[in-house]
Amino acid sequence: MKTEKEKMLAGEVYYACDPVIIKELNECKDLVQQYNNLRPTDLDARREMLQQILGDCDEHVFINQPFFCDYGKHIRVGKRFFANFHFTVLDEAPVTIGDDAFIGPNVSIYTACHSTDPTERNTRMEWAKPVRIGDNCWIGGSVTILPGVSIGNNCTIGAGSVVVHDIPDNSIAVGNPARVVKRI
């Protein structure tokens, strides 16, 4: 029989208030708070903390504070990753971001899914879908990326967009919902 955490990572319905899940969430919150309280000029300590929080990153990772995530270890970022202020990742499912990605301020990536039925939602049963962002992508400020979305390589997502569907390689997408307006 699977644990609630195993169900979560498998994309199955799971109980979000499971004590093991809550413990891991709180452990990550403590690490993220420590990261956000580091001096902005203490680049070595910041990099070390990010390598402790994230599932995978290189020595050139850079995330402006404040940064927020649920588990951290489900986030994998490629080489030379940069994210600006207020980057938020709800990483109940894997979030994979390729090399040379630029993330604007106030970007949110969500993997957690909840029922639209209030009675079902109040049971705290939920599920999660992974998010993938390819290499050489620029995600503009205040973009929201919803669960299950895949953004291809060499894409730009315009500021304020809400990405609800996959975006193919070599695309510029904008709007709510984001739609491809140009191929490059």
Salt bridges, closest charged atoms under 4 A:
GLU4 OE2 - LYS7 NZ 2.98
GLU12 OE2 - LYS2 NZ 2.46
GLU24 OE1 - LYS5 NZ 2.44
GLU24 OE1 - LYS73 NZ 3.23
GLU27 OE2 - LYS23 NZ 2.58
ASP44 OD1 - ARG47 NH2 2.82
GLU59 OE2 - HIS60 NE2 3.30
ASP91 OD2 - HIS74 ND1 3.86
ASP100 OD1 - ARG80 NE 2.65
GLU126 OE1 - HIS114 ND1 3.37
